[in-house]
């Protein structure tokens, strides 16, 4: 802290603004963390889908029967 900040106590309005600013910063940090979590979750799901064998999608071709 600076010396002039110690000399003057903050008014109730200034304290309220400081609290609102701090809560806004916490909310934006939480939002960033949540977006990163969801992004990682989507990437993990996409990776697991790529690594998953797709044997049920490939079906053998039936031979053509002569008439």
N, C-alpha and C positions, 0 to 999 in steps of 0.2 A: 504494500500500500504506500501511497504517497503521504507526505506529512499533512497536506491540506485536507486530505480525506479523513484523517484522524481528528482534525480540529473541529470539523462541523458534523454534527449528527444529521442523518438524512431525515427528510420530512416523510410523513406517512405516504404521501403520493409517490415520492421517489422510491420508497421501499416497495410499494405495490408494483411500480413499473419494473423494478429489479426482479421481483418474484415472477411477474408475468413473462419477462424476458427469459428467465431461467427455465420456467416450465415450457416455454416455446422451444427453447434449445433442446430440452430433454425429449419433447415430442418429436422434433425433427430427427434427432439421433435415433429414437426408437423406430421411426418410419424407415430410415435408411437401413437399419439392422434387419427389419422385417422384410424389406424388399430384397436384400441380399440373401436372406434365408430362403425366401420363395424362389429366387433365381437359382440358388444352389440345389434346391429340391427338384425344380424342373430339369436342371441339367443332369442330376442323378437319375431321374426317371427316364430321360431320353437315352442316357448311356446304358441303363439296364435293358431298355427296349432294343438297342442296337446289339447288345451282347447276347440277348436271348435267342436261342435257336428257333428258326421258323419252319420246322419240319411239317407242321400241319397245313401250311399254305401251299406246299408243293404236292400235287397229286399225280399219281402215275397216269399216263395216257393209256386209254383202253384201245386195244387193237381193233382195226376195222374188220368187221365180219363180211365175208363174201356173200353175195346174194344168190 
